[in-house]
């Protein structure tokens, strides 16, 4: 059963709506049926800037957009440009996260197999935080996030190889040996107070559960994205190429387990895909499976339980050494051109990269909900499905943001491969019965990478940065419903208005 606002809250919302209508001011009860674009900013590509990840600073009402060579700071209300922070002297920035007036940047070295850096900035001065120095972390820090209380920063050090391992023998599925130059994938835990790395969590020898963990691909585990529970005690780390997540004990600084995420059966009803990039869009049930391979991840709490939300993008090695056309394994017809993982696939048993969906899982990795074919299907219905990506991963869900709006919880899923930027919206208040709400189609934006929800001036917004168009755009999602204690003020105002009208009629 989905949770509902209290009777008092609903009555308050109704009375507030009536009162505000009386003074010609519209009010929203929180339903996401009036989503509208507030503004869009076109970033300058000077210096190699390319918008990717966006963070919000409540103390200055600004958005900070990380884009390879630096960070653009924008007015969150209007989109006006404020400043560009150049980080090219340190390397290339991959991520930004903000908490309590501190902006943390994850910067990879110009030689990306070398150690990376985290730098801390004061969001008021937009300068390096007083007394801070760059903090050395693992190779290729790809993403970072604060714990909710702001006391720690967790950094996903992806550690991509300089050269991948080579194939061993002629087995099918294929096997690849260890890479010669493969930095260890890890998560650095930084204590914000002392500005030092207190733990570096690695994954070698960590117990494994679940199924379909990919360990024969010629590379180490590569942490991609991190979500931390509300208590700040556990972190869930996507190991995308390995089709797994790592569960990290933040207090001990050690991984507790690696959970294999299994595979999705595309032959089952509701899981159809378009496997052919032939100019004709057609969803069908096919004899193939998809490895979930999530990129973005978020968490939320419901009835004392933590649930993990994952965007199941899929990914191959950067040199594509672990992928082949299914025809190489004897597939014909609509499956012949499907790109499959050759480290998992054999004749008649095909595995594609990605599940073309988003999932909700419990803390042990069990699936509570999967969106099936909804993302592809809704993109098709809106005319933004890119058939050229059909053989790969469909719409490629990449980024995810979870927002609580007026008593309900929503997941917003960014689709990287559509002809216009697409953001799918789901109500996930009841994790087992999540439902599709809408899809934002944003003209002028392409390939959303980073999503960030925030509230400002009593309204809820979603900001997203799109690397394909080098833009950042903001949509208003809803206005806040007043708390019950504001009803007395509203009704008092209504009474005053009524008295004034009565006096005029005398």
N, C-alpha and C positions, 0 to 999 in steps of 0.2 A: 504494500500500500504506500502510495506517495505521501510524504508529509505535507500538511497544509498550514498556512498561517493561522494563528490563534483567532478566535471569534473577535476578541478585542481589536486585534491588529487589522482584521478584515473590515470591521465596522469603522475603525479609524480611517482606513484607506477610503472607504465609501464616503464617509462624512467629509473627509478632506477634499475629495474630488468634487463633491457638491459645493463645498465652501469656496474652493478656488474657482470653480466655474462661475460662481456668483460675482466674482471680481474679475472675470474675463481672463483667468490664467489657467492654462491647461495643465493637467496632472497626469502622470502615468502611474498605474498600479503595479508596474514592474514587468508586465508581459513584454516579450521581445517581439512585438509586432510593429514597432515603429523605428526599426534600425535605420540609421541615416549617416551618411558621410559628413564628417565635420570639416576636415581639411586634408590636403595632401601636400607633401613637400618634395620637390625634385632636387636631389643632392647633386652637387657638382662632382664630377669624376676627377677633378684636378688632383694630382698626386697619387692616382690609383685608388681613390675612395670608391667603395662599393657597399651599399647598405645591406647589413645582414642581421644583426641582433639589436634589439631595443630594450632599454631599461627606463624605469620611471622613478623620479625623485620627488617625493611628496613635499619635502621641505622647501624646494624652489619651484615646484610645479613645472618641471622640465622633463623632456625625454632625451635620453642619451643614446645615440645610434652608432654602434660599432661597425666600422667599414674598412677593414684591411689596413689602410694606412693611418687611420685616426678615428676620432669620435666627433660627430656633429651633435651639438646641443641645441635643442629646439624648444620653443615655448609650447607647453602641452595644451594650452587653450587655443592657440591660434596657428601653431605651426611656424611661427616666425623664427628665422635663423638667429641664434645668439652667438655661437662660437664654434670653431673647429679646433680640437686638440690633436696635434700631430704626434704620433707615437712611432714614426718610422725609424727614429734613432735606436729604438729598442728591438724592433722587428715588426711583425704583422699581428694586429689584434684580431682575435677570434670571438671574444665574448665580453659582455659588460654586465655587472650586477650591482645593484644599489641598495643600501640599507642605512638608515639613520644618518644621512648626509655624507656617506662615504661611497664612492664609486670604485669598484674593483675591476681592473682590466686584465684579461688573460691574453698574453702576448707570446707568440711562438718566435723562436730564434730564426734569423735569416738562413741558418743551416738547421733545418727543422728536426734533425735527429739529435741536435744538442738540447741542453736544458732550456726551458722557457722561463718566463717571468710573470709575476703578478705585480702590478703597480696600483697604488691607492691614491685617489684624488678627493679633494674637498669639493663637494658639489656647489658650495657657495662661491668659492674663489676660482673654481675650475683649474686649480693648480695642485701639484703633488701635495698630499697630506703632510702637514708640518711634522718634521722629525722622522718621516718614513723614507725608506729606500726600496728599490725594486727587490722583490722576494723571489729567490730561485726556486722553481718547481720542476716537475718532470718535463720530458720532451713533448712538444706539441700540445700545450694546454688548450683544449678545444672548447671548453665550457667551464663556467664557474658559477657558484651560487652561495648566498649566505644562509646560515641557519636562521630560523624565524626570529630568534632573540638577538641576532646580529653579532653573536660572540665568536662565531667561526665562519671561515670561508672554505668551501670544498671545491677542489679543482680537478676536473677530469683531464688527465694527461694521456692523450690518445696514443702517442708513441708509434706513429706509422713507420714502417720499415723504409730504409733507403733503397733496398733491393729485396724483393720477396723471395721466398724459398722456391726451389725448383722441383719439378715433378719427380716422384720416385717410381720407377718401373712403369708398367702399362696397365695398372689395375683400373677397373671401372666399378664404382666411382673412383675418381682420381685421388691421389694423395700427394701432398707437397711437404718437403722437409723444412726445417727451421731456416729462417732468414739469416743471412750473414751479418747484417747490420739492422737490428730490430730493437729500438729502445724499449725498455720495459713499460708496458701500460700500467698506470697507477692512478691513485687519487691522493692528492696532497691535502692535508688538513691544516689550515692556517689559524692560529689564535690571533684574533683581531687586536686584543689588548697589547700583546707583546710584539705583534707583527712578525711572528716567526712560524715556520713549519714545525708542528708538533708531531705529526705522524705522516708517513708515506705508505699507504696501503697498496699492496700488490696482490696478484691473483694466483701465483704459482702455488700448487699444492692445496688450494682451497677446495673443500668438499663440493661435489657436484650432484645436483638432482635434476629431475625433469628429463626431457628428450631433445634430440636433434641439436645438441651443442656441436658447433663446428670447430674442431681443433686440428684439422688436417689441411688448412688453407695456406700454409707457408707464412704465417704471421702469428704474433702473440695476441692475447686478449687486448682489445683497444677500447677503453672507456670513452663513451661518446657524450652522454648527457646524465645529469644528476637531479634527483628530486629528494628532498629531506622531509621526514614526517614532522608533524606539528610540534612534537616534544623535542625535536632536535637530536634524537637518540639513534635513529636508523636512517640510512640513505639507500636509495635504489638507483643503480647505475646501469644504463644500457650498454651492452657489449654487442653493438649492432651486427658486425660481420660474423660474430660467433653465434648469433641467434640466441642470446641469453641476456640475463641481467645479473648483476652482482649485488648482494645484500651486505651493506657495510655497517658495522657497529661504530658509530661516530665516537663513542666514549673510549673504546679501546683502540680505535684506529686500525682495525683489522676487518677484512672481509670474513663473513660467517659462512657464506655459501654462494655458489653460482647456480642459477636456475635456468635450465634449458626450456625454451618456450614452445617447443613442439612445432607442428605444421598444420596448416589449414587446408581442408579438402575442397578444391574448386569444383568437384563433381556433385556436391551436395546442394539441395535447393537453397536459394538465397545467397549463394557464394559464387555466382556466375562472374566470368571475366570476359573481356575481349582480348583474345590472344593474337590477333592479326592486325598489323599496321598496314592495311590494304586500302585505306580510303573509305571503307564501309564500317560503321560502328555497329557491332552486334554482340551483345552479351549472351554467353552460352555456358552450359555446364560442360567442363572438360576434365579429362582424366589426367589431372596434375594437382600438385599441392604447392602451397606457398609457405616459405619460412617467414616468420613474423618480422624478425630483424628490425626492432623499433629504433627510431632516432630520438625524437623528443619524448619526454616523460614528465608527468606531474602526479601529485598525490592529493587526496582529500580524505577527510574523516566522516564516517557515517555510523551512528550508533556505537561509538567506541572502537570501530574498526578502521584500519587504514586501507584505502583502495588506491591502486596504481593505474594511471591512465597512460596509454602508450600509442604513439603514432607509428604504424607499422609500415615504414617506408621501404625497407629492403636496401641492401648494398652489396656490391662486389668489391674485390680488390681494386685498388686504383689502376693497376696495370691490366685489369680484366683477365688475369690468368686463370681465374677460377670460374669462368663462365663460358658457355658454348650455346650454339643453336640446338634445339631439341632434335633437329634432323640428323645431327651427328650421332644420335643414339637411336636412330631408326624411326623417329616420329614423322608422321605424314599429316596431310590435311591442315586443319586450322592450328595444330600444335607444332608443325614443322619449324616455324620461325620463332617460337617462344624461346626467350633466353632463359637458360636454366643453370643452376649451380652444378658444375661438373664434379665437384667434390662430394656431392650428395646423390646425384642422379645416375640412373642406369636405364636400360631399355625397358619401357613400360612402367617405370617408377620415377617420374619427373618431379623435380623440386625447383620452383621459381624463387626469385628473391623478392620478399615483401608479401604482405597479405592484402594489400589494397584496401585497408580498413584501419579503424582504431579499435583498441580493446581496453576493457577494464578488467583488472586481475586483483585477486586478494594478495596478502603479504607473502603467501607461499607460491605465488605464480599461477594459481588456478584461474582459468578464464571465468569471469562472472558475466561478461557481455562482450560481444564482437559485432561490429556494424555490418558485417557481411559484405554485400555488394552495394550498399547505400551510397557510398562516396562516389563511385564511378557512375552509378545510375542517376544520381541527382546532378552531377556535372553534365552528363549527356542531356538531361531534360532541360538544362539551362543553356545549352549550346556552347559550353566551354571545354568539353572533353577533347583532348588532343590525341587523335587516333595514331599519330606518329609514335606515341609512347606505349601503345597497346602491347607490343611484344616484350616490353621491359617490366614496368611496375604500375601501369595505369596512371592514376592521378598523383601518385607518390605522396601520401600524407607524411608530413615531415615535422611540423611544429605543433605543439599543443599548449593550451592555456586553460586553466580551470578557474572559474569565477563564481562566487556566491552573489546572487542578485535578488534582493527582496525575498529572502527565505528559500530560494531554490538554487541548485548547483548546476552550472552549465560547463560543458567542454567545448572549446573552440579549436578546430583542427585545420591547420594551414595546408593547402594542397599546392605542392611545388610545380606540378606539370599539368597546368591547364592553360587555355589560350588567353584567359584573363585571370587575375588573382581570385581564388576561391577560398572562402573560409566557411567550413561546415559548423553548424551550431547544433548541439545535442543537449537535451535536458537529462542529466545523470543523477538527479536527486535520489532516485531509487536505483542503485547500481545495477541490479539484475534486470531492471525494466527501463533502461535508457531509451529515449525516443528522439528521433530526428525532428528538429524545430524549423530550420531554415538554412539556406546557404547564401552567404554574402558574396556577391559578384561585384568586383571593384574595377571599374573602367580606369585605364591608365596605369594599373599596377600589374606586375607579372612576377611570379615565383616568390611568394611570401616565405621568408626564412624564419624570422623571429617574431613572436607574438607576446604582447604584454597588456594585461588588463589593469585598469586603475579606476579609482573614483575621484571626482573633482567637482566642487561646487554642487554637491548633492546629485551628481549624475554619474553613470557608469560608462566607461569607454574601453574600446579595444584599439591598441596601436599595433601596427605590423609593418615590418621593413621588408621590402621586396628587392632581391638582388637582380632579378631579370630586368626591372625597370629603373633600378637605383632610386627608389622612392620610399618614403615613409608616409603612411596614411593612418588616419584616426576615424573610427566610427563611434557614434553615440549609440549605446545599446538600450539604455533605460534611465529613467529618473528614479531616485530613491523614494520608497514609501515612507512617510513620516512615522516615527516611533509613536506608540500609544500616548506617551506623556505629552506629545505635541497637540493632541486632539483638543485639550482644554483651550489652548491658545487659538487654535483654528476656530472652534465653536464660539469663543469669546469675540473673535473678529467678525464672525458671521452675525452674532447678536448685535454688535455695534452697527454693522451695515444695515441690519433689519430695522434697528431703532432710527437710524438716519433716514431710511426710506419712509418709515411711518411718520416721522416728524414732517417730512416734505409733503406728505399727503394731507396733513391737517389744514 
